[in-house]
């Protein structure tokens, strides 16, 4: 299946990436694929927030073909 990934500021020079994952893949599987494709992202993926359809999802969230996943770096307020 094809997943469109929107990379938040600071994650990559390219704001969008298209990733192929197997049917029934989870967000965690998507992260593994991204880390394999772009090793520089691997350490950052441990702390990003995955957003699907405007809602934060967990790493065990099952993705659907054609979905878009936004990956955002969390910030803390003071």
VMD Tcl script that draws the C-alpha trace (Angstrom):
set ca {
  {0.00 0.00 0.00}
  {1.05 3.57 -0.52}
  {1.28 5.95 2.43}
  {1.98 9.65 2.04}
  {4.14 11.01 4.85}
  {4.20 14.69 5.72}
  {7.45 15.45 7.50}
  {7.23 18.31 9.96}
  {9.75 21.11 10.19}
  {13.22 19.92 11.09}
  {12.71 16.32 10.00}
  {13.77 16.48 6.37}
  {14.55 18.86 3.56}
  {11.60 17.41 1.62}
  {8.19 18.05 3.24}
  {6.51 14.98 1.69}
  {7.53 11.41 1.09}
  {5.64 8.49 -0.42}
  {6.32 5.14 1.24}
  {5.28 1.64 0.21}
  {4.35 -0.68 3.09}
  {2.65 -4.08 3.16}
  {-1.14 -4.39 3.53}
  {-2.15 -4.06 7.19}
  {1.03 -2.19 8.17}
  {1.08 -0.20 11.39}
  {2.61 3.18 12.13}
  {5.51 1.29 13.70}
  {6.10 -0.60 10.44}
  {6.00 2.74 8.60}
  {8.65 4.09 10.99}
  {10.83 1.04 10.35}
  {10.55 1.57 6.61}
  {11.34 5.28 6.94}
  {14.40 4.51 9.09}
  {15.59 1.97 6.50}
  {15.10 4.48 3.67}
  {16.50 7.48 5.54}
  {18.88 6.43 8.35}
  {19.30 10.06 9.46}
  {15.65 10.01 10.58}
  {15.97 6.84 12.71}
  {16.81 8.51 16.03}
  {14.22 11.25 15.55}
  {11.42 8.77 14.85}
  {11.56 7.62 18.48}
  {10.01 10.88 19.62}
  {7.82 12.14 16.75}
  {4.06 12.38 17.04}
  {2.18 10.54 14.27}
  {-1.02 12.30 13.20}
  {-3.67 10.66 10.99}
  {-6.81 12.55 9.92}
  {-6.06 15.29 12.44}
  {-5.68 12.96 15.44}
  {-2.65 11.64 17.27}
  {-2.39 7.87 16.80}
  {-0.29 5.21 18.52}
  {2.41 3.14 16.87}
  {0.09 0.13 16.70}
  {-2.46 2.06 14.60}
  {-3.19 0.11 11.39}
  {-2.83 2.23 8.27}
  {-5.03 2.19 5.17}
  {-3.89 2.46 1.59}
  {-3.60 6.08 0.50}
  {-3.62 7.53 4.01}
  {-1.51 10.51 4.93}
  {0.51 10.46 8.13}
  {1.96 13.71 9.47}
  {5.03 13.38 11.66}
  {5.56 16.25 14.07}
  {8.34 16.98 16.52}
  {6.83 17.59 19.98}
  {7.59 20.88 21.68}
  {7.32 21.73 25.33}
  {6.02 24.95 26.73}
  {7.30 26.77 29.72}
}
mol new
graphics top color blue
foreach p $ca { graphics top sphere $p radius 0.5 }
foreach p [lrange $ca 0 end-1] q [lrange $ca 1 end] { graphics top cylinder $p $q radius 0.2 }
display resetview
